[in-house]
């Protein structure tokens, strides 16, 4: 019998995780890294809308027309309140960019409110989605004066 060198068997291919995304356990890829997670624009918009509304000095979200339609929608049974009103998100695979339209209360520092909104939105979106927020653009479309009444459309039925 002649001795031959043992043949190298091909090893099963193991997907290499990209830097910092998955850890290996016992030679296999972390189960949490198997597959892909996609996050819809609307999900990020809702998270950002809730985070922006939590900031003191933000009276409402959205421009005048959006708020008017929102008030009508809120009065329709089952219409519900849209937490994403005034928020537009563009979501990529690992990053997102946000545009917010807000109404501030009279007497607050708009710069301070915008800074607080930006910080709160970035923190909430990055914590909940894992996406990197590359920018948060804020447009202040109105200021709520103390003596102004809430915009309410005329009732169609009397």
Buried (B, 14 or more C-beta within 10 A) or exposed (E): EEEEEEEEEEEEEEEEEEEEEBEEEEEEBEEEBEEEEEBEBEBBBBBBBBBBBEBEBBBBBBBEEBBBBBBEBEEEEEEEEBBBBBBBBEBEEEEBBBBBBBBBBEEBEEEEBBEBBBEBBBEBBBEBBEBEBEEBEBEBBBBBEEEEEEEEEEEEEE
